[in-house]
Amino acid sequence: MNYEASQAATALEILLRLLPAVSSHREYVELVEVASDSSRWDEAHEVFGRIRRNITLPNEASSTTDADSIFAYVAENAAKTIYNCSHPITPFDEDNLEWLLKCEKEFLAAIDEVD
């Protein structure tokens, strides 16, 4: 996939729309800040790592499957998509945007079940 600014904009839009429905984490705030400034998109790789270490892996270790834990996958794939939009030498997999959209649907289904 040829990553363009529009994919980063899509990732940012998804984050901004869904964040009010999840618990606050500084990693998510940082990801929004990075996504909002194209000169910082390469920093999304580091933010991905912090999301993975501090949120996703602990959720997986405790078998947490609530909407907040599903959102961590949204955030991970948003970070990967944003990083790839910086056109790095070693990008993440090419299907991160597709995974982001899939995880967004799973998250929306999970919060719809709660309502």
Buried (B, 14 or more C-beta within 10 A) or exposed (E): EEBEEEBBBBBBEBBEEBBEBBEEBEBBEBBBEBBBEBEBBBBBBEBBEBBBEBBBEEBEEEEBEEBBBBBBBBBBBBBBBBBBBBEBEEBBEEEBBEBBBBBBEBBBEBBEEEE
